[in-house]
Amino acid sequence: MFYYLLKYVLLGPLLRLVFRPRIEGLEHIPETGAAIVAGNHLSFSDHFLMPAVLKRRITFLAKAEYFTGPGIKGRLTAAFFRSAGQIPVDRSGKEAGQAAIREGLGVLGKGELLGIYPEGTRSHDGRLYKGKVGVAVMALKAGVPVIPCAMIGTFEAQPPGTVIPRPHPVTIRFGEPLDFSRYAGMENEKAILRAITDELIYAILSLSGQEYVDEYAAVVKAAEAEAKADKERRFPRLPLS
């Protein structure tokens, strides 16, 4: 109930007013039945903009940190995500990927829409990164289509670290459903999973027009953070007085 209150009364109208999103390809979202909507991830606002424009309810696998933040802000954030029907997923440890797959299959098993970001994390520089194969596993095990989605302009509207969005045109573009039924029963084949994931990422790239980086976003983020920390250790800032 709270999900629809947010979508149609509290949050949805506000998001449409602030971002004024242009929607393309909405006809590619099936009216009934399970499906995966897989998109690029450029901004915190992506979590709310896509659900706001869809007629059907969609459940996202959200990082567990949204549910475990400290203080009043953390509790409010956790309550918000739970009320909106989002599922926390721990992205650390060896079982993280399997836990996400189990949760995702549970959503699909109920005939619902599942939202997922194949890159595994938000892009820190607006580029599109290599996809993780979990989405391919779920598509094959559940036997469902995957609809590619491109969020365009949300990075400029609300880049990382920005709390209040900036006025900027936003487009949400859905592509034709991808059918991977030809690979049924091959969810344990690494080469097949990589081929499916790469095909999906290419479809998102074709919709978004982003620059592509053939590396995992989390790896690039970590390397850049380490390089920055190393630079600060070697060239510490001197006091002005």
Secondary structure, 3 states (H helix, E strand, C coil): CHHHHHHHHHCHHHHHHHHCCEEECHHHCCCCCCEEEEECCCCCCHHHHHHHHCCCCEEEEEEHHHHCCCHHHHHHHHHHHHHCCCEEECCCCCCHHHHHHHHHHHHHHCCCEEEECCCCCCCCCCCEECCCCHHHHHHHHHCCCEEEEEEECHHHHCCCCCCCCCCCCCEEEECCCECCHHHCCCCCCHHHHHHHHHHHHHHHHHHHCCCEECCCHHHHHHHHHHHHHHHHHHCCCCCCC
